[in-house]
C-alpha cells in the first residue's frame, strides 16, 4: 500500500498523552502532531529518533501532521494502527496471503459475537466463512523476534474468545498478526506483559482458531506484504 502523498521527515522530541507528539522539522520549526497509536509503543519513541509524518489539510483536523513511521534499531517501523486492516485487505485481494486466498467476497467491519465487529469477513458458496481479526505488531525486545501484545489488552482477549465461538459454529477464524517492521523472523505471544491474553490465545488455538504472522516491507513510500513468518507457540 503506497502512501497517498509524500511523507515529511522530522526529528522526534517527545510523545505524550498517548495521542500527541512534538517534533522538529528539517527547517528547524517545532510542531505538534497526532499519534494514531494508543499503545505503549515500547522501544519506538526515543527522543531524537527520525520519524515520518503524513500531512492533512482538512479544516476539521486539529493537527496537520500525523505520525506514520519511526526509525528504530536501524530499520523503519510503521506505527499507525489504522494501516494493518488496509494492508491485510490489499494483500488478500492480491492473493499474497495464500491461506486466505480463493474466497469470492471480502467485507470489512462486519458485526459478530457480542457487540463486536470482525475486521475482515471472507465468504464463498463452496466453503465455510473465514472471520479474520487483524492485530498490529511492532514490539521487539530480542533481535529477530516480534512480540504481541506490548501492553495488557482485555479487548484482545475478548476477541480471541469470540473467534473460538466462530469455530464452534462451523466457520474458520483466523488471527492475522501484521508486523509493521522488516527485521523480525518469528512471532511470539508476549506472556510476561499480558498473561491473560496469552491464556486466551492458548484456549483459542485449542479450539481451532488459526494464527498467521505477516511481515511487512516498510519504506517512506509504501508499506506492503513481504512474507509469512513462523509463530513460535504451541498449537500453531
Secondary structure, DSSP 8 states (H G I E B T S, - for coil): -B-SS--EEEEEEEEETTTEEEEEETTS-EEEEEES--S--TTT--TT-EEEEEE---TT-S-SEEEEEEEETTEEEE--TTSHHHHHHHHHHTT-SGGG---SEEEEEEEETTTEEEEEEEEETTEEEEEEEEEEE-EEEETTEEEE-SS--HHHHHHHHHHHHHHHTT-EEEEEEEE--SS-SEEEE-TTT-HHHHHHHHHHHHTT-EEEEEEEEE-SSBEEEEEEEEE-STT-
